[in-house]
Amino acid sequence: MKLILIDTVAELGKKGDVVEVSEGYARNFLLPRHKAIKASEGAMAKAEALRAARLETERKAREAANRVASQLIGTRVVLAAQAGDEGKLYGSIGSADIVEGIRKFTGVELDRKFLDIRKPIKAIGLHEVWVKLHPEVEFPVTLDVIPA
């Protein structure tokens, strides 16, 4: 059965895509949940409009992510934290602390869901945190953790 997706469906396609699925999948899942409509002449025009709008939205999101990335790439953010004599922190540096540090040093507002802290930051020194603003825009930011 040929359908037009009106919502993104994992493992199947994105909004506006024309897909071929089994009748049972269409009848029991996609159509009742309003994730797709049957493909017809008029619906194909609607699908093209949905696809064009999706591509434009994705392009704008990628451009915005590239603008933010150009401001942050190569930036070293200094964070002060309380630490013991051996350089171990009392606690750890979390994503909220990193977002606040980036805001103070660069003026760029980030959401903490964009951060990828690959290992916990529990010591003084240089640490690398990855920022993923868009599926195609990912870059590291260097953190310099100093004793407070």
Secondary structure as the mmCIF struct_conf table of DSSP 4:
data_model
#
loop_
_struct_conf.conf_type_id
_struct_conf.id
_struct_conf.beg_label_comp_id
_struct_conf.beg_label_asym_id
_struct_conf.beg_label_seq_id
_struct_conf.end_label_comp_id
_struct_conf.end_label_asym_id
_struct_conf.end_label_seq_id
STRN STRN1 LYS A 2 LEU A 5
BEND BEND1 ILE A 6 ASP A 7
STRN STRN2 VAL A 9 VAL A 9
TURN_TY1_P TURN_TY1_P1 ALA A 10 LEU A 12
STRN STRN3 GLY A 13 GLY A 13
TURN_TY1_P TURN_TY1_P2 LYS A 15 GLY A 16
STRN STRN4 VAL A 18 GLU A 20
HELX_RH_AL_P HELX_RH_AL_P1 GLU A 23 TYR A 25
HELX_RH_PI_P HELX_RH_PI_P1 ALA A 26 LEU A 30
TURN_TY1_P TURN_TY1_P3 LEU A 31 HIS A 34
BEND BEND2 LYS A 35 LYS A 35
STRN STRN5 ALA A 36 LYS A 38
HELX_RH_AL_P HELX_RH_AL_P2 GLU A 41 LEU A 72
TURN_TY1_P TURN_TY1_P4 ILE A 73 GLY A 74
STRN STRN6 ARG A 76 ALA A 81
STRN STRN7 ALA A 83 ALA A 83
TURN_TY1_P TURN_TY1_P5 ASP A 85 GLU A 86
BEND BEND3 GLY A 87 GLY A 87
STRN STRN8 LYS A 88 ILE A 93
HELX_RH_AL_P HELX_RH_AL_P3 SER A 95 THR A 106
HELX_RH_3T_P HELX_RH_3T_P1 ARG A 112 PHE A 114
STRN STRN9 LEU A 115 ASP A 116
BEND BEND4 ARG A 118 LYS A 119
STRN STRN10 ILE A 121 ALA A 123
BEND BEND5 ILE A 124 ILE A 124
STRN STRN11 GLY A 125 HIS A 134
TURN_TY1_P TURN_TY1_P6 PRO A 135 GLU A 136
STRN STRN12 VAL A 137 PRO A 147
#
